[in-house]
Amino acid sequence: MKQHIEAIKKTIDKEGINTKVVEQLMELREWFKANLNEPGYVRMLRLAYENIQEKGTYTFLYLEDEDGAANLKYFLDLLSDYHNKYNKDELIDVRHVMEGTEREYEEDEEETDDAEQTA
């Protein structure tokens, strides 16, 4: 998986976001489907390459002051270590940007936050 991700990032650096990147994202998606039980990440990869196909570039911008290439490379970096709890949390935020939805926090998280603030 990490080899796929590094190859995509190299393509972005050398050629920009193009049809080759789309093909590489499709291959990475197939790898995720075949090797991991992570349907959410499979969906995110599909949304990423569909966005590029539709818009001609990557338009999901979750890093401030960065272009589509930097945001796509950041997404790929998060995926390369998706088991990391901090990366998982960031990937949830990225997914919401891709879906155009607001992240809803669970009540337990909110109650914990409220308790910490009053302590």
C-alpha positions as CSV (number, residue, x, y, z in Angstrom):
1,M,0.0,0.0,0.0
2,K,2.7,2.5,1.0
3,Q,4.4,1.8,-2.4
4,H,1.2,2.7,-4.2
5,I,0.9,5.9,-2.2
6,E,4.5,7.0,-2.8
7,A,4.1,6.4,-6.5
8,I,1.0,8.6,-6.6
9,K,2.8,11.3,-4.7
10,K,5.7,11.2,-7.1
11,T,3.4,11.4,-10.1
12,I,1.7,14.5,-8.5
13,D,5.1,16.1,-7.9
14,K,6.4,15.4,-11.5
15,E,3.2,15.7,-13.6
16,G,0.6,17.3,-11.4
17,I,-2.9,15.9,-11.0
18,N,-3.8,14.1,-14.2
19,T,-5.3,10.9,-15.6
20,K,-2.3,8.9,-14.4
21,V,-3.1,10.0,-10.8
22,V,-6.7,8.9,-11.4
23,E,-5.6,5.5,-12.6
24,Q,-3.2,5.1,-9.6
25,L,-6.0,6.1,-7.2
26,M,-8.2,3.5,-8.8
27,E,-5.5,0.9,-8.3
28,L,-5.0,1.9,-4.7
29,R,-8.8,1.6,-4.1
30,E,-8.7,-1.9,-5.5
31,W,-5.8,-2.7,-3.2
32,F,-7.8,-1.4,-0.2
33,K,-10.9,-3.5,-1.4
34,A,-8.9,-6.7,-1.7
35,N,-6.7,-6.4,1.4
36,L,-8.4,-4.4,4.1
37,N,-11.8,-4.3,5.6
38,E,-12.1,-0.6,5.4
39,P,-15.1,0.3,3.2
40,G,-15.0,4.0,4.3
41,Y,-11.5,4.4,2.9
42,V,-12.4,2.6,-0.3
43,R,-15.3,5.1,-0.7
44,M,-13.0,8.1,0.0
45,L,-10.6,7.0,-2.7
46,R,-13.5,6.7,-5.2
47,L,-14.7,10.2,-4.2
48,A,-11.1,11.5,-4.7
49,Y,-10.7,10.2,-8.2
50,E,-14.2,11.0,-9.3
51,N,-13.6,14.6,-8.1
52,I,-10.5,14.8,-10.3
53,Q,-12.3,13.3,-13.2
54,E,-15.2,15.7,-12.9
55,K,-13.3,18.9,-12.0
56,G,-9.9,18.3,-13.7
57,T,-8.1,18.7,-10.4
58,Y,-8.6,17.8,-6.7
59,T,-11.0,20.3,-5.1
60,F,-11.5,18.9,-1.6
61,L,-9.6,21.5,0.3
62,Y,-9.2,20.8,4.0
63,L,-5.8,22.3,4.6
64,E,-5.9,26.1,4.7
65,D,-3.8,28.0,2.2
66,E,-2.9,24.9,0.3
67,D,-3.7,23.8,-3.3
68,G,-5.4,20.6,-4.4
69,A,-2.1,18.8,-4.9
70,A,-1.0,19.4,-1.3
71,N,-4.5,18.4,0.0
72,L,-4.4,15.2,-2.0
73,K,-0.9,14.3,-0.8
74,Y,-2.0,15.0,2.8
75,F,-5.0,12.7,2.3
76,L,-2.7,10.0,1.0
77,D,-0.3,10.5,3.9
78,L,-3.2,10.0,6.3
79,L,-4.2,6.8,4.5
80,S,-0.6,5.4,4.6
81,D,-0.9,5.2,8.4
82,Y,-4.7,4.9,8.8
83,H,-4.4,2.8,12.0
84,N,-3.0,5.8,13.8
85,K,-5.8,7.2,16.0
86,Y,-4.9,10.8,15.1
87,N,-5.0,10.0,11.4
88,K,-8.3,8.2,11.8
89,D,-9.7,11.3,13.4
90,E,-8.4,13.5,10.5
91,L,-9.7,11.0,8.0
92,I,-13.2,11.5,9.5
93,D,-12.9,15.2,8.9
94,V,-11.6,14.7,5.4
95,R,-14.5,12.4,4.6
96,H,-17.0,15.0,5.8
97,V,-15.3,17.6,3.5
98,M,-15.6,15.1,0.6
99,E,-19.3,14.4,1.3
100,G,-20.1,18.0,2.0
101,T,-21.5,17.2,5.5
102,E,-20.9,18.5,8.9
103,R,-19.2,16.2,11.5
104,E,-21.5,15.3,14.3
105,Y,-19.8,14.4,17.5
106,E,-21.3,11.7,19.7
107,E,-23.0,12.7,22.9
108,D,-20.4,10.8,25.0
109,E,-17.6,13.0,23.5
110,E,-19.6,16.2,24.2
111,E,-20.3,15.1,27.7
112,T,-16.6,14.4,28.3
113,D,-15.7,17.8,26.8
114,D,-18.3,19.5,29.1
115,A,-17.0,17.7,32.2
116,E,-13.4,18.7,31.3
117,Q,-14.3,22.3,30.9
118,T,-16.1,22.5,34.3
119,A,-13.3,20.7,36.1
